[in-house]
């Protein structure tokens, strides 16, 4: 499995994948109805416990309250 970077935008709950170089786009932005759908994508990508904790921390700091 290849490592990719996952960008999550809490404004509109969207997910975007980019290559490890931080520049190569992989597909389009995926739009979701809420944070729970974003978490399902992250789980499908086999997110590590640390990365998931970092994600939740970033959402608390910068995003809206998950619904």
C-alpha positions as CSV (number, residue, x, y, z in Angstrom):
1,X,0.0,0.0,0.0
2,X,1.3,3.5,-0.9
3,X,1.3,6.3,1.6
4,X,-0.7,9.4,0.6
5,X,-1.6,12.7,2.3
6,X,-5.2,13.3,3.0
7,X,-6.6,16.8,3.2
8,X,-9.9,17.3,5.0
9,X,-11.8,20.5,4.7
10,X,-14.4,20.9,7.4
11,X,-16.2,23.6,5.5
12,X,-18.5,21.4,3.4
13,X,-16.8,18.2,4.7
14,X,-14.6,17.3,1.8
15,X,-11.6,15.0,1.5
16,X,-8.7,15.2,-1.1
17,X,-5.8,12.8,-1.6
18,X,-2.3,13.9,-2.7
19,X,1.0,12.1,-3.2
20,X,3.7,11.9,-0.6
21,X,5.5,14.7,-2.4
22,X,2.7,17.1,-1.3
23,X,2.1,18.1,-4.9
24,X,0.7,15.3,-7.0
25,X,-3.1,15.3,-7.0
26,X,-4.8,11.9,-6.7
27,X,-8.4,12.3,-7.9
28,X,-11.0,14.9,-7.2
29,X,-12.3,16.3,-3.9
30,X,-14.8,13.9,-2.4
31,X,-17.8,15.7,-0.8
32,X,-19.5,14.3,2.2
33,X,-22.6,15.2,4.3
34,X,-20.8,15.2,7.7
35,X,-17.8,14.3,9.8
36,X,-18.9,10.7,10.3
37,X,-18.6,10.1,6.5
38,X,-15.1,11.6,6.5
39,X,-14.1,9.3,9.4
40,X,-15.3,6.3,7.3
41,X,-13.0,7.3,4.5
42,X,-10.1,7.7,6.9
43,X,-10.8,4.2,8.4
44,X,-11.0,2.7,4.9
45,X,-7.6,4.2,4.3
46,X,-6.4,2.4,7.4
47,X,-5.5,5.6,9.3
48,X,-3.2,5.0,12.3
49,X,-4.4,5.8,15.9
50,X,-1.9,8.7,16.1
51,X,-3.0,10.1,12.8
52,X,-6.7,9.8,13.8
53,X,-5.9,11.6,17.1
54,X,-4.1,14.3,15.2
55,X,-7.1,14.7,12.9
56,X,-9.5,15.1,15.8
57,X,-7.2,17.6,17.4
58,X,-7.0,19.6,14.2
59,X,-10.8,19.5,13.8
60,X,-11.2,20.8,17.4
61,X,-8.7,23.6,16.8
62,X,-9.7,24.7,13.3
63,X,-13.0,23.2,12.2
64,X,-16.6,23.3,13.3
65,X,-18.0,21.0,15.9
66,X,-18.5,17.6,14.2
67,X,-22.2,16.6,13.7
